[in-house]
Amino acid sequence: MKKPKRAIAAKAKKGRKSSGSRAKPAARRAARSAGQPAVTTGEAKNAKAIIRNLRTRLAQARRRIDELEAAADTDFLLGIPNRRGFERELHRAIAYMTRYAARGALIVLDVDRLKPINDSFGHAAGDEVLKAIAGTLTRQVRASDVVGRLGGDEFALLLWNLSETDARAKAAAFEQAIDDLSFVFRDQRVNAGASAGVALLGSHAEAGRALEEADAAMYVRKAQRRHEPRIRLISS
């Protein structure tokens, strides 16, 4: 006897449902067997949160690296570039001058009477003198110029677009400004001093040689100033 058409259609529909329900677990098993486990909605959200957290931590680490690199190039007492930072800026400047035929000047400046101040009043007094000198030099240069501390009582200045005459006039102005500084320690008035040497920078300059030339010129200038008192103490 033939089955009614309705019974045949209902059975076929039921078969499709059961085969579809069996296909989903089968697909998941096939994905797992292929090394690609199925990811639930909760797992996907958790993975996104982990990625966001890792990106935040990576950004924080990069900022910290930048801070440490900046600190490594900065004099902790004066807040200006140390020798490492200044030499980096000098190399960059010379590279620019070489490419664009620009010019500038390098001035090395040595504080004349810092040791007697340290010996007489202590290193805290010497630090105060260095801070005042750094502030004086920074106020007398342009934003594009660089003031750095090479170490101890020696400073260096990178000045852009100066002729030889202007550079030597600027060095003399720095000396005068520091000579005019006055300090009071233990009721005694103290004047420091400075000697400056100049090296010109251009397209054929080399950083190490320029530093040597400016340093040698500074010692010549220091010898010229030896007739001045080592330290002047005047009761206040």
C-alpha positions as CSV (number, residue, x, y, z in Angstrom):
1,M,0.0,0.0,0.0
2,K,1.3,3.4,-0.9
3,K,1.9,5.9,2.0
4,P,-0.1,9.2,1.9
5,K,1.8,12.1,0.4
6,R,1.4,14.1,3.6
7,A,3.1,11.4,5.7
8,I,6.0,11.2,3.2
9,A,6.5,15.0,3.3
10,A,6.4,15.1,7.1
11,K,9.0,12.3,7.4
12,A,11.3,14.1,4.9
13,K,11.1,17.4,6.9
14,K,11.9,15.6,10.1
15,G,14.8,14.0,8.4
16,R,16.2,17.3,7.3
17,K,16.0,18.7,10.9
18,S,17.7,15.7,12.4
19,S,20.5,15.8,9.8
20,G,21.0,19.6,10.4
21,S,21.2,19.1,14.1
22,R,23.7,16.3,13.6
23,A,25.7,18.5,11.1
24,K,26.5,21.2,13.7
25,P,28.3,19.0,16.2
26,A,30.0,17.3,13.3
27,A,31.3,20.6,12.0
28,R,32.6,21.5,15.4
29,R,34.3,18.1,15.7
30,A,35.8,18.6,12.3
31,A,37.1,22.1,13.2
32,R,38.7,20.7,16.4
33,S,40.2,17.8,14.6
34,A,41.8,20.3,12.1
35,G,43.4,22.3,15.0
36,Q,40.9,25.2,14.8
37,P,38.6,24.9,17.9
38,A,35.3,26.7,17.7
39,V,35.3,30.0,19.6
40,T,32.3,31.0,21.7
41,T,31.0,34.6,22.0
42,G,32.3,34.8,25.5
43,E,35.8,33.6,24.5
44,A,35.9,36.2,21.7
45,K,35.0,39.0,24.1
46,N,37.7,37.8,26.6
47,A,40.3,37.7,23.8
48,K,39.5,41.2,22.7
49,A,39.8,42.4,26.3
50,I,43.2,40.7,26.6
51,I,44.4,42.4,23.4
52,R,43.3,45.8,24.5
53,N,45.1,45.3,27.8
54,L,48.3,44.2,26.1
55,R,48.2,47.2,23.7
56,T,47.7,49.6,26.7
57,R,50.7,48.0,28.5
58,L,52.8,48.2,25.3
59,A,52.0,51.9,25.0
60,Q,53.0,52.5,28.6
61,A,56.2,50.6,28.1
62,R,57.1,52.6,25.1
63,R,56.4,55.9,27.0
64,R,58.7,54.7,29.8
65,I,61.4,53.8,27.3
66,D,61.2,57.3,25.9
67,E,61.4,58.8,29.4
68,L,64.5,56.7,30.2
69,E,66.2,57.6,27.0
70,A,65.5,61.3,27.6
71,A,66.8,61.0,31.1
72,A,70.0,59.3,29.8
73,D,70.7,62.4,27.7
74,T,69.9,65.0,30.4
75,D,72.1,66.4,33.2
76,F,70.1,65.5,36.4
77,L,71.3,68.7,38.2
78,L,70.8,71.3,35.6
79,G,68.1,69.9,33.3
80,I,70.1,70.5,30.1
81,P,71.7,68.0,27.8
82,N,74.7,66.1,29.2
83,R,77.7,65.2,27.1
84,R,75.9,62.3,25.5
85,G,72.8,64.4,24.7
86,F,74.9,67.4,23.5
87,E,77.1,65.3,21.2
88,R,74.0,63.7,19.7
89,E,72.6,67.1,18.9
90,L,76.0,68.2,17.5
91,H,76.2,65.3,15.2
92,R,72.6,66.0,13.9
93,A,73.5,69.7,13.4
94,I,76.6,68.9,11.4
95,A,74.7,66.4,9.3
96,Y,72.1,69.1,8.5
97,M,74.9,71.7,7.7
98,T,76.6,69.2,5.4
99,R,73.4,68.6,3.5
100,Y,72.1,72.1,3.3
101,A,75.3,74.2,3.4
102,A,74.3,75.8,6.7
103,R,76.7,77.1,9.3
104,G,77.0,77.7,13.0
105,A,79.4,77.8,15.9
106,L,80.4,75.6,18.8
107,I,81.4,77.3,22.0
108,V,83.1,75.4,24.9
109,L,82.9,77.4,28.2
110,D,84.7,76.5,31.4
111,V,83.9,78.0,34.8
112,D,87.1,79.6,36.1
113,R,86.8,79.6,39.8
114,L,84.4,76.7,40.7
115,K,87.0,74.6,42.6
116,P,87.8,77.4,45.1
117,I,84.1,77.9,45.7
118,N,83.6,74.2,46.3
119,D,86.6,74.1,48.6
120,S,85.6,77.1,50.6
121,F,81.8,76.7,50.8
122,G,81.1,73.1,49.8
123,H,79.6,71.4,46.8
124,A,76.1,72.7,47.5
125,A,77.5,76.2,46.8
126,G,79.2,75.0,43.7
127,D,75.9,73.4,42.5
128,E,74.1,76.8,43.0
129,V,76.7,78.5,40.9
130,L,76.3,75.9,38.1
131,K,72.5,76.3,38.1
132,A,72.9,80.1,37.9
133,I,75.3,79.7,35.0
134,A,73.1,77.2,33.1
135,G,70.1,79.6,33.5
136,T,72.2,82.6,32.3
137,L,73.4,80.8,29.2
138,T,69.9,79.4,28.4
139,R,68.4,82.9,28.6
140,Q,70.9,84.3,26.1
141,V,70.4,81.8,23.3
142,R,67.6,81.1,20.8
143,A,65.2,78.3,21.0
144,S,67.0,76.6,18.1
145,D,70.4,76.7,19.9
146,V,71.5,74.1,22.4
147,V,73.2,74.5,25.8
148,G,74.7,71.4,27.4
149,R,77.0,70.4,30.2
150,L,80.0,68.3,29.1
151,G,80.8,67.5,32.7
152,G,82.1,69.1,35.9
153,D,82.4,72.8,35.3
154,E,82.5,72.7,31.5
155,F,79.6,73.7,29.3
156,A,79.1,73.7,25.5
157,L,76.8,75.7,23.3
158,L,75.7,74.9,19.7
159,L,74.7,78.1,18.0
160,W,73.1,78.3,14.5
161,N,73.8,80.7,11.6
162,L,76.6,82.8,13.1
163,S,79.6,84.3,11.4
164,E,83.0,84.1,13.0
165,T,82.8,87.7,14.2
166,D,79.3,87.1,15.7
167,A,80.4,83.8,17.3
168,R,83.4,85.4,19.1
169,A,81.2,88.4,20.2
170,K,78.7,85.9,21.6
171,A,81.4,84.0,23.5
172,A,82.6,87.3,25.0
173,A,79.0,88.2,26.0
174,F,78.7,84.8,27.7
175,E,82.0,85.4,29.6
176,Q,80.8,88.9,30.7
177,A,77.4,87.6,31.8
178,I,79.0,84.9,34.0
179,D,81.6,87.3,35.4
180,D,78.7,89.6,36.5
181,L,77.0,86.9,38.5
182,S,77.3,87.3,42.3
183,F,76.6,84.9,45.1
184,V,76.5,85.1,48.9
185,F,77.8,82.2,50.9
186,R,78.4,82.4,54.7
187,D,78.0,86.1,54.6
188,Q,80.6,86.5,51.9
189,R,80.0,87.7,48.4
190,V,81.5,85.4,45.7
191,N,82.0,86.0,42.0
192,A,82.7,83.1,39.6
193,G,84.0,83.5,36.0
194,A,84.2,81.8,32.7
195,S,86.5,81.3,29.8
196,A,85.1,80.5,26.3
197,G,86.6,79.0,23.2
198,V,85.1,79.0,19.7
199,A,85.1,76.5,16.8
200,L,83.2,77.3,13.6
201,L,80.9,74.7,12.1
202,G,80.0,74.2,8.4
203,S,79.5,71.6,5.8
204,H,83.0,70.1,6.3
205,A,82.9,70.1,10.1
206,E,83.4,66.9,12.2
207,A,82.0,66.7,15.7
208,G,85.0,65.3,17.5
209,R,87.4,67.7,15.9
210,A,85.2,70.7,16.5
211,L,85.0,69.8,20.2
212,E,88.8,69.5,20.3
213,E,89.3,72.9,18.6
214,A,86.8,74.7,20.8
215,D,88.3,73.1,23.9
216,A,91.8,74.1,22.9
217,A,90.7,77.7,22.2
218,M,89.0,77.7,25.6
219,Y,92.3,76.8,27.3
220,V,94.1,79.6,25.4
221,R,91.4,82.0,26.6
222,K,91.8,80.7,30.2
223,A,95.5,81.4,30.1
224,Q,94.7,85.0,29.1
225,R,92.5,85.5,32.1
226,R,94.9,84.1,34.7
227,H,95.8,87.6,35.9
228,E,92.3,87.9,37.3
229,P,91.8,86.9,41.0
230,R,91.1,83.3,41.5
231,I,88.1,84.1,43.8
232,R,86.9,87.4,45.2
233,L,85.4,87.4,48.7
234,I,83.8,90.5,50.0
235,S,82.1,90.7,53.4
236,S,78.4,91.5,52.9
